[in-house]
Amino acid sequence: MPEPRELGASFWRETLAPYSEPRHWRSVAEMATSILPYVVLVALMYWTVDVSLALALLLALPAWGCARTSV
């Protein structure tokens, strides 16, 4: 395969054409897999803070990971 610098603009246009249109179902799936777990973890933190602050702080770690990946 030739080097990327050697390929013409038409090659890149054809190669990237499938990604030029948005796919709404994929956007919804991305939001559901990043925002939904975050909301669930924050709710669990809220409910467990009365039981154990350590448990709530332990749940903060995966919640931080969910929030970090959705940005």
OpenMM code with the backbone's topology and positions (N, CA, C; nanometers):
from openmm import Vec3, app, unit

residues = "MET PRO GLU PRO ARG GLU LEU GLY ALA SER PHE TRP ARG GLU THR LEU ALA PRO TYR SER GLU PRO ARG HIS TRP ARG SER VAL ALA GLU MET ALA THR SER ILE LEU PRO TYR VAL VAL LEU VAL ALA LEU MET TYR TRP THR VAL ASP VAL SER LEU ALA LEU ALA LEU LEU LEU ALA LEU PRO ALA TRP GLY CYS ALA ARG THR SER VAL".split()
positions = [
    Vec3(0.0850, -0.1181, 0.0000),
    Vec3(0.0000, 0.0000, 0.0000),
    Vec3(0.0891, 0.1239, 0.0000),
    Vec3(0.0555, 0.2233, -0.0807),
    Vec3(0.1374, 0.3444, -0.0864),
    Vec3(0.1276, 0.4241, 0.0438),
    Vec3(0.2240, 0.5095, 0.0617),
    Vec3(0.2257, 0.5979, 0.1783),
    Vec3(0.1083, 0.6946, 0.1718),
    Vec3(0.0547, 0.7382, 0.2868),
    Vec3(-0.0592, 0.8310, 0.2872),
    Vec3(-0.0308, 0.9613, 0.2124),
    Vec3(0.0941, 1.0053, 0.2136),
    Vec3(0.1272, 1.1296, 0.1424),
    Vec3(0.1150, 1.1130, -0.0090),
    Vec3(0.1293, 0.9898, -0.0576),
    Vec3(0.1265, 0.9641, -0.2004),
    Vec3(-0.0151, 0.9461, -0.2544),
    Vec3(-0.1119, 0.9282, -0.1686),
    Vec3(-0.2487, 0.9041, -0.2114),
    Vec3(-0.3167, 1.0364, -0.2436),
    Vec3(-0.4012, 1.0363, -0.3427),
    Vec3(-0.4696, 1.1576, -0.3843),
    Vec3(-0.5915, 1.1884, -0.3005),
    Vec3(-0.6466, 1.3067, -0.3239),
    Vec3(-0.7640, 1.3518, -0.2499),
    Vec3(-0.8849, 1.2639, -0.2794),
    Vec3(-0.8959, 1.2132, -0.4009),
    Vec3(-1.0116, 1.1297, -0.4354),
    Vec3(-1.0110, 0.9989, -0.3560),
    Vec3(-0.8930, 0.9449, -0.3303),
    Vec3(-0.8841, 0.8232, -0.2496),
    Vec3(-0.9402, 0.8474, -0.1107),
    Vec3(-0.8995, 0.9574, -0.0491),
    Vec3(-0.9460, 0.9883, 0.0854),
    Vec3(-1.0949, 1.0208, 0.0868),
    Vec3(-1.1419, 1.0887, -0.0166),
    Vec3(-1.2846, 1.1209, -0.0246),
    Vec3(-1.3681, 0.9940, -0.0296),
    Vec3(-1.3269, 0.8982, -0.1101),
    Vec3(-1.3995, 0.7718, -0.1213),
    Vec3(-1.3884, 0.6890, 0.0074),
    Vec3(-1.2712, 0.6901, 0.0673),
    Vec3(-1.2490, 0.6113, 0.1877),
    Vec3(-1.3306, 0.6639, 0.3050),
    Vec3(-1.3410, 0.7957, 0.3184),
    Vec3(-1.4090, 0.8563, 0.4322),
    Vec3(-1.5565, 0.8875, 0.4072),
    Vec3(-1.6065, 0.8590, 0.2878),
    Vec3(-1.7460, 0.8898, 0.2536),
    Vec3(-1.8476, 0.8236, 0.3479),
    Vec3(-1.8297, 0.6986, 0.3908),
    Vec3(-1.9290, 0.6394, 0.4813),
    Vec3(-1.9416, 0.7123, 0.6153),
    Vec3(-1.8395, 0.7877, 0.6529),
    Vec3(-1.8408, 0.8561, 0.7824),
    Vec3(-1.8859, 1.0017, 0.7720),
    Vec3(-1.9267, 1.0453, 0.6556),
    Vec3(-1.9640, 1.1855, 0.6370),
    Vec3(-2.1061, 1.2166, 0.6826),
    Vec3(-2.1900, 1.1153, 0.6932),
    Vec3(-2.3282, 1.1344, 0.7363),
    Vec3(-2.3447, 1.0889, 0.8811),
    Vec3(-2.4175, 1.1664, 0.9619),
    Vec3(-2.4378, 1.1244, 1.1012),
    Vec3(-2.5330, 1.0056, 1.1110),
    Vec3(-2.5106, 0.9246, 1.2101),
    Vec3(-2.5990, 0.8110, 1.2385),
    Vec3(-2.6597, 0.8348, 1.3761),
    Vec3(-2.7876, 0.8659, 1.3771),
    Vec3(-2.8539, 0.9036, 1.5010),
    Vec3(-2.8624, 0.7876, 1.6003),
    Vec3(-2.8828, 0.6664, 1.5521),
    Vec3(-2.8910, 0.5517, 1.6424),
    Vec3(-2.7592, 0.5309, 1.7148),
    Vec3(-2.6495, 0.5590, 1.6455),
    Vec3(-2.5185, 0.5438, 1.7095),
    Vec3(-2.4970, 0.6524, 1.8149),
    Vec3(-2.5453, 0.7723, 1.7882),
    Vec3(-2.5349, 0.8805, 1.8861),
    Vec3(-2.6130, 0.8468, 2.0119),
    Vec3(-2.7325, 0.7938, 1.9952),
    Vec3(-2.8150, 0.7560, 2.1101),
    Vec3(-2.7469, 0.6436, 2.1881),
    Vec3(-2.6903, 0.5480, 2.1174),
    Vec3(-2.6211, 0.4373, 2.1842),
    Vec3(-2.4995, 0.4873, 2.2615),
    Vec3(-2.4239, 0.5802, 2.2043),
    Vec3(-2.3079, 0.6368, 2.2727),
    Vec3(-2.3494, 0.7101, 2.3993),
    Vec3(-2.4569, 0.7860, 2.3916),
    Vec3(-2.5047, 0.8586, 2.5090),
    Vec3(-2.5560, 0.7627, 2.6151),
    Vec3(-2.6262, 0.6584, 2.5729),
    Vec3(-2.6812, 0.5626, 2.6684),
    Vec3(-2.5708, 0.4858, 2.7403),
    Vec3(-2.4633, 0.4549, 2.6705),
    Vec3(-2.3565, 0.3771, 2.7333),
    Vec3(-2.2610, 0.4622, 2.8152),
    Vec3(-2.2701, 0.5936, 2.8055),
    Vec3(-2.1826, 0.6772, 2.8868),
    Vec3(-2.2588, 0.7548, 2.9944),
    Vec3(-2.3745, 0.8083, 2.9620),
    Vec3(-2.4481, 0.8904, 3.0574),
    Vec3(-2.5287, 0.8040, 3.1540),
    Vec3(-2.5906, 0.7002, 3.1052),
    Vec3(-2.6746, 0.6158, 3.1913),
    Vec3(-2.5956, 0.5520, 3.3071),
    Vec3(-2.4800, 0.4919, 3.2822),
    Vec3(-2.4041, 0.4378, 3.3955),
    Vec3(-2.3616, 0.5461, 3.4955),
    Vec3(-2.3285, 0.6643, 3.4465),
    Vec3(-2.2905, 0.7737, 3.5351),
    Vec3(-2.4066, 0.8133, 3.6265),
    Vec3(-2.5246, 0.8265, 3.5687),
    Vec3(-2.6426, 0.8643, 3.6479),
    Vec3(-2.6741, 0.7566, 3.7512),
    Vec3(-2.6630, 0.6305, 3.7122),
    Vec3(-2.6893, 0.5207, 3.8057),
    Vec3(-2.5878, 0.5224, 3.9202),
    Vec3(-2.4614, 0.5440, 3.8879),
    Vec3(-2.3595, 0.5465, 3.9925),
    Vec3(-2.3766, 0.6655, 4.0865),
    Vec3(-2.4128, 0.7809, 4.0332),
    Vec3(-2.4353, 0.8975, 4.1188),
    Vec3(-2.5554, 0.8728, 4.2103),
    Vec3(-2.6590, 0.8098, 4.1590),
    Vec3(-2.7751, 0.7770, 4.2426),
    Vec3(-2.7354, 0.6785, 4.3523),
    Vec3(-2.6558, 0.5784, 4.3186),
    Vec3(-2.6078, 0.4843, 4.4204),
    Vec3(-2.5229, 0.5551, 4.5251),
    Vec3(-2.4400, 0.6489, 4.4829),
    Vec3(-2.3599, 0.7252, 4.5783),
    Vec3(-2.4494, 0.8034, 4.6732),
    Vec3(-2.5530, 0.8639, 4.6192),
    Vec3(-2.6456, 0.9416, 4.7011),
    Vec3(-2.7137, 0.8538, 4.8061),
    Vec3(-2.7543, 0.7339, 4.7647),
    Vec3(-2.8246, 0.6445, 4.8568),
    Vec3(-2.7310, 0.5796, 4.9591),
    Vec3(-2.6045, 0.5575, 4.9213),
    Vec3(-2.5123, 0.4895, 5.0124),
    Vec3(-2.4371, 0.5841, 5.1044),
    Vec3(-2.4437, 0.7137, 5.0820),
    Vec3(-2.3675, 0.8057, 5.1660),
    Vec3(-2.4164, 0.8009, 5.3112),
    Vec3(-2.5431, 0.7724, 5.3344),
    Vec3(-2.5941, 0.7591, 5.4709),
    Vec3(-2.5479, 0.6287, 5.5362),
    Vec3(-2.5250, 0.5271, 5.4552),
    Vec3(-2.4815, 0.3980, 5.5075),
    Vec3(-2.3318, 0.4007, 5.5377),
    Vec3(-2.2542, 0.4423, 5.4379),
    Vec3(-2.1089, 0.4432, 5.4536),
    Vec3(-2.0488, 0.5456, 5.3587),
    Vec3(-1.9778, 0.6400, 5.4158),
    Vec3(-1.9102, 0.7398, 5.3329),
    Vec3(-1.8008, 0.6744, 5.2494),
    Vec3(-1.7345, 0.5741, 5.3053),
    Vec3(-1.6293, 0.5034, 5.2316),
    Vec3(-1.6862, 0.4334, 5.1085),
    Vec3(-1.8030, 0.3747, 5.1222),
    Vec3(-1.8663, 0.3083, 5.0082),
    Vec3(-1.9048, 0.4100, 4.9014),
    Vec3(-1.9568, 0.5230, 4.9434),
    Vec3(-1.9926, 0.6278, 4.8473),
    Vec3(-1.8685, 0.6787, 4.7748),
    Vec3(-1.7592, 0.6957, 4.8481),
    Vec3(-1.6350, 0.7392, 4.7842),
    Vec3(-1.5777, 0.6321, 4.6929),
    Vec3(-1.5984, 0.5073, 4.7285),
    Vec3(-1.5542, 0.3973, 4.6426),
    Vec3(-1.6318, 0.3975, 4.5108),
    Vec3(-1.7607, 0.4291, 4.5177),
    Vec3(-1.8422, 0.4389, 4.3959),
    Vec3(-1.8058, 0.5616, 4.3128),
    Vec3(-1.7392, 0.6576, 4.3738),
    Vec3(-1.6998, 0.7774, 4.3003),
    Vec3(-1.5943, 0.7465, 4.1945),
    Vec3(-1.5143, 0.6448, 4.2159),
    Vec3(-1.4093, 0.6118, 4.1179),
    Vec3(-1.4665, 0.5678, 3.9831),
    Vec3(-1.5584, 0.4700, 3.9795),
    Vec3(-1.6154, 0.4367, 3.8484),
    Vec3(-1.7017, 0.5497, 3.7922),
    Vec3(-1.7639, 0.6284, 3.8796),
    Vec3(-1.8428, 0.7419, 3.8305),
    Vec3(-1.7514, 0.8435, 3.7635),
    Vec3(-1.6346, 0.8645, 3.8209),
    Vec3(-1.5369, 0.9551, 3.7602),
    Vec3(-1.4937, 0.9024, 3.6232),
    Vec3(-1.4750, 0.7716, 3.6137),
    Vec3(-1.4380, 0.7120, 3.4853),
    Vec3(-1.5465, 0.7294, 3.3807),
    Vec3(-1.6724, 0.7160, 3.4210),
    Vec3(-1.7838, 0.7358, 3.3277),
    Vec3(-1.7926, 0.8809, 3.2829),
    Vec3(-1.7744, 0.9716, 3.3771),
    Vec3(-1.7809, 1.1135, 3.3435),
    Vec3(-1.6646, 1.1532, 3.2542),
    Vec3(-1.5502, 1.0936, 3.2763),
    Vec3(-1.4311, 1.1265, 3.1985),
    Vec3(-1.4426, 1.0782, 3.0541),
    Vec3(-1.5034, 0.9617, 3.0337),
    Vec3(-1.5137, 0.9080, 2.8976),
    Vec3(-1.6257, 0.9730, 2.8185),
    Vec3(-1.7217, 1.0363, 2.8858),
    Vec3(-1.8327, 1.0963, 2.8108),
    Vec3(-1.8029, 1.2384, 2.7658),
    Vec3(-1.6879, 1.2915, 2.8025),
    Vec3(-1.6539, 1.4286, 2.7618),
    Vec3(-1.5870, 1.4280, 2.6284),
] * unit.nanometer
topology = app.Topology()
chain = topology.addChain("A")
for resn in residues:
    res = topology.addResidue(resn, chain)
    for name in ("N", "CA", "C"):
        topology.addAtom(name, app.Element.getBySymbol(name[0]), res)
